[in-house]
Amino acid sequence: MPTQFKFALQHSPWLLLLCLGLAIAYAWLLYSAKAPWSAGLNRALAGVRGVVVFVILVLLLLNPLILQRSYQAERATVVLAIDNSASLALVHSPAFLDSLRRQLNALEQRLKGANIDTDIQLLTSSELPKGFAWDSLRFDGQETNLQKMLRQVQNNYENRNLDKVVLLSDGIHNQGLSPAFVQYPFPIYSVGLGDPTPKRDIRLATILANKIAYQGNRFPIVAEVAHNGYTEREVQVYLSQQGRVIDRKTVRLGDDEGLSQVTLYAEAAQKGMQRYTVSVNVLPGEFNKENNSRDVYVEVIDGREKILIAAAAPHPDLKALRAALANKDNYSLEIYIPGVTPEPKEARYDLVVLHQIPNRFGRGNELIKRYEQSARWFILGTQSDVNTFNQQKLGLRIDGRMGQVDKVTPALNAQFSLFTLEATQAERLRKYPPLTVPFGEYTLTGEAQVLLYQRVGNIETEKPLLLLNNTGEKPVGILTGDGLWQWRMEEFDLSDNHEAVDELLTKTVQLLTTKEDKRRLRVYPTDNEFYDFQKISFETELYNAIYERVYDTKISLTITDEEGQQRRYNYTPTAGNTRFDISSLPKGVYRYAASANVQGKTETVGGEFVVKSVQLESIQTTADHALLQQLSDNSGGAFFAPQAFEQLAQALIENRKPDLLHSSASQQSLIHWYWLFGLFLALLTLEWVLRKYQGGY
């Protein structure tokens, strides 16, 4: 549709008559006298002067506008959403996939010939690779998240003229939500690829194991075996490490698609990340042998963090602390109450929690001196001896009368930076019951950060309730009141769980048991686990003698695999780039060692990481056309077989969505048309030249 123009005035059009009258009067007064030129030339010059004056008056008094409206048609777009995951390559032959590429190319060209725009969305990338051609399409995706791909289409075409989405897939999804549970604002025309007929197969559906095991312990690895077509057959399930079978079990297979569970055991003999392989016999006639084995990785550590919870007397807080920490595998808890439980077993603990110690009655006060080299968490209360507490010089001084207490509720300090809590935690804290704290003046004398302040009624004070200091060799935490058990009960009443309170207590313990890293060279992978198609990234930190960051120092990095083969790299971190990437590695456990000469001294650091192989696409290869049919029905689309591309093209063209017409409007004041100034100047110049030439003044 052509662009439309419209003339508009910002004042009454009757003023045009006034402008016209003034222009005529001005021209008549100027040219009414007898002139030395002809009457015709006189009328022409008067006309020029009148027109110029009229237009200038209109521009200045009425400020006319030109309204411009343009229209642009947006053609309907059909998105070809391609599931290019590896499960299709496992089922279809290369000849079939080549034929599929040709049919997709023909479909795209036919739609374009019908004035329908097309776009391509691949499962494996949010943006189409530059220079994409259909013959370059590879079916090698390592996971299938159909819901994510369709959501990407929805986001890209929000407020655009999206006609339909053609989804080519086998319906198998192994990541994200099922797309059938989501409503989409566009019709989905699905093409069912793959084979929906179940093949004879045995597969390891799930491997269950703890991520951490402790050296010297025997730990379980649970395998769930699924099958189709091998009812009542017995198979052997093996657990091996570095090619050596360390356990095996016989399992009888039940009904098709049922799960048979078997538990295998391994000894945590060697410290570090360990790779174990669970495998099941390959039986005659199996369609897919790649899903008969899976790897599992377990980190073996040499011991747990030892925590002593000591109290002057039995108290419900002890149970609350133990309940919050008991489900953490990396903590070994011991409770000591003088005269009630046996003496502590260890000479030193990673953390000692001193509940109302120092005590006014002296019970347990000797533990303060005994464990002064350990990280300590003091919890004060009604029986605390604040004078003895002040003598410890822990960064907090309380000046008050012995035995006087106060009831306070917690108020979260938004400036606390040592760790983070959920955004809803501050509001939850307001609802918690009050703790009992010693009454008096509180003075901070150290570098501790306050996590919780005391609130008296509705007034937030600057008195600390919970403060933490993890600097130095002996981290210290101080909770100035007792009654944590009431917080856990209130949290359960509010949310049917103890997660919020347990998170607060657990993170406090984690902070106090964290060992300060004094190394001047730190090289570490950005993640502990990578997939075999990912790059491996290392972050680098170098420090001088006063722990200021330094750069431009050569780093030597050695990576060793499970077979002892080494890969050596050299790189130099800069202020703008401290990360070093290497290409993808085969699956396995890798150990790395990095070294650098930092101000004349050789610094070394090491660690390990895991590279996993993704096997999601080989676990399930039976196409789910029912899901595609449901997806099409729910969205108002249709389902097609792979050989029905002709019917698909006809359906897309015959039910074509009309073009979307977009309009845009703009306005411009004529006074801003600078070429008018040039025209007026030229006309007036011409008039002046003619007057002078004819002898006028």
PEBEL-V33951 format. One line per field, one symbol per residue. ss: DSSP state (H for helix, E for strand, L for the rest). psi: psi as a letter, one per 40 degrees, with the letter a starting at -180 (. if undefined). burial: I if it has 9 or more other C-alpha atoms within 8 Angstrom, else O. Layout:
BEGIN
ss: ???
psi: ???
burial: ???
END
This chain:
BEGIN
ss: LLLEEEEELLLLLLHHHHHHHHHHHHHHHHHLLLLLLLHHHHHHHHHHHHHHHHHHHHHHHLLLEEEEEEEEEELLEEEEEELLEHHHHHHLLHHHHHHHHHHHHHHHHHHHHLLLEEEEEELLELLLLLLLLHHHLLLLELLLLHHHHHHHHHHHLLLLLEEEEEEEELLLLLLLLLHHHLLLLLEEEEEELLELLLLLEEEEEEEELLLEEELLLEEEEEEEEEEELLLLLEEEEEEEELLEEEEEEEEELLLLLLEEEEEEEEELLLLEEEEEEEEELLLLLLLLLHHHEEEEEEEEELLLEEEEEEELLLLHHHHHHHHHHHLLLLEEEEEEELLLLLLLLLLLLLEEEEELLLELLLLLLHHHHHLLLLEEEEELLLLELHHHHHHLLLLEEEELLLLLEEEEEEEELLLLLLLLLLLLHHHHHHLLLLEEEELLEEEELLLLEEEEEEEELLEEEEEEEEEEELLLLLLEEEELEELHHHHHHHHHHHHLLLHHHHHHHHHHHHHHHLLLLLLLEEEEELLLEEELLLLEEEEEEEELLLLLELLLLEEEEEEELLLLLEEEEEEELELLELEEEELLLLLEEEEEEEEEEELLEEEEEEEEEEEELLLHHHHLLELLHHHHHHHHHHHLLEEEELLLHHHHHHHHHHLLLLLEEEEEEEEEEHHHLHHHHHHHHHHHHHHHHHHHHLLLL
psi: hihhihhiieihededddddddddddddddedihieiidddddddddddddddddddddddegiihhhhiihhhiihhhhhhgfiedddddiiddddddddddddddddddddefhiiihhideidihihfhideehhgeheihgdddddddddddfhfighcihhhhieehheiaiheeehhifiihhihhaahehhihihihdihhiidhihheihiihhhhhiihefheihihhihihfehheiiihhhhaiheihhhihiiihgdhiahhhihhiiihihehdhedeeiiiihhhhieiihhhhhhidiiidddddddddedehdehhihhhhhediiiididhidhhhhhfhiideehededdddfeeihihhhiadeigdddddeegeehhhhihhehiihiiihhheehediiiideddddddeiiiihihhahhhheaeihhdhihhhbehhiehidhiiheiaegihihheiifdddddddddddefieddddddddddddddehhhheiehhhiieidhiieeiihhhihhiiadffihiafhhhhhhhhadeehihhihihiideheihiiiiiiiahiiihiiihhfehhhiiiaiihhihheddedhehigddddddddddefaihiidefddddddddddfhhiihhhihiiihhdeegddddddddddddddddddddeei.
burial: OOOOOOOOIOOOOOIOOOIIOIIIOIIIOOIOOOOOOOOOOIIOIIIIIIIIIIOOIIIOOIIIIIIIIIIOOIIIIIIIIIIIIIIIIIIIOOOOIIOOIIIIIOIIOIIIOOOIIIOIIIIOOIOIOOOOOIOOIOIOIIIIIIIOIIOIIIOOIOOOIIIIIIIIIIIIIIOIOIIOOOOOOIIIIIIIIIIOOOIIIIIIIOIOIOOIIIIOIOIIIIIIIIIIOIIOOOIIIIIIIOOOIIIIIOIIIIOIOOIIIIIIIIOIOOIOIIIIIIIIOOOOOIOOIOIIIIIIIIIIIOOIIIIIIIIIOOOOIIIIIIOIIIOOOOIIIIIIIIOOOOOOOOOOIIIIIIIIIIIOOOIIIOOIOOIIOIIIIIIIIIIIIIOOIIOOOOIIIIOIOOOIIOIIIIIIIOOIOOOOOOOOIIOOIIOIOIIIIIIOIIOOOOOIIIIIIIIIOOOIOOIIIIIIIIOOOIIIIIIIIIIIIIIIIIIIOOOOOIOOIIOIIIIIIOIIIOOOOOOIIIIIIOOOOIIIOOIIIIIIIIIIOOOOOIIOIIIIIIIIIOOOOOOOOOOIIOOOOIIIOOOIIOIIIIIIIIIIIIOOOOIIIIOIIIIIOIIIIIIOIIIIIOIIIIIIIOIIIIIIIOOOIOOIIOOIIOOIOOIIOOOOOOOOIIIOOOOOOOOIOOIIOOIOOOIIOOOOO
END
